[in-house]
């Protein structure tokens, strides 16, 4: 075969993949592997923007062999449903918060221990280091493959409708929604609040109908999910640092040829690192945007919260539940806790 003819054929064979760049058209052939990824966040959140980039990159680098379809915003059900789907293989990928995946793998909630992390240096040192590896190993035991780079949710802040939170005593009796998460319930009970677990898909409506008076989430989520429409006050409490693990059904993921697994892993991990940067940038302006949207901010001192958690035995209880090995990994990154 002449070189020219071979080049021409090669050029033809990459055409379908080229058509995928930028998502302008469908590949001429159906992808060999059509994978589904579901999450609980609006399309405008950096998690979805970077996930779409990763999907585009995977399509391109695999020459159209792998297609990842994204189902944002709880389209496939709430967190509990998606967690079940990724376990039974109906869903290939899901990004549960550490709090949520802990309903299945309890150790995964350890990063959410109240006031553990002082800043992002500590966060990524722990989650990219020994603590993150320990958690991913536990997820593997229940059939979940976890990509190495955790995605950022952020430091969680408390919003309320009826009155502002100025110190821990304003938490007394507060009807607050927390994610479906034993640690969240335990922590807000320790603060004398009255917490209720609800999936994120139910948060906006339960605030609107006043089933609950308050909720807690990082500022970027409060902004993109428009929670300012149904909440008046926001306390910068930084009480929990939370991230999203990018997980896959391990059986389905390991059934991909090795070269495709590498392409998918690199695309997802790289996108995760960029998403962390997006949240950092977002954090620089989001409070001002929320203020323009009518939210009133308070900055309660963390001391009264920490003291209440300590005195109620919260830290002792969770050290026992997570175990000495994991607790030592956490304290290795953040220093001695209570
Ligand atoms: O449900 C929430 O609050 C959210 C979006 O932060 C999580 O996924 C835990």
Boltz pocket constraint, residues with backbone or C-beta under 6 A from the ligand:
constraints:
  - pocket:
      binder: B
      contacts: [[A, 40], [A, 95], [A, 96], [A, 97], [A, 99], [A, 100], [A, 153], [A, 179], [A, 198], [A, 199], [A, 200], [A, 216], [A, 217], [A, 218], [A, 221]]
      max_distance: 6.0
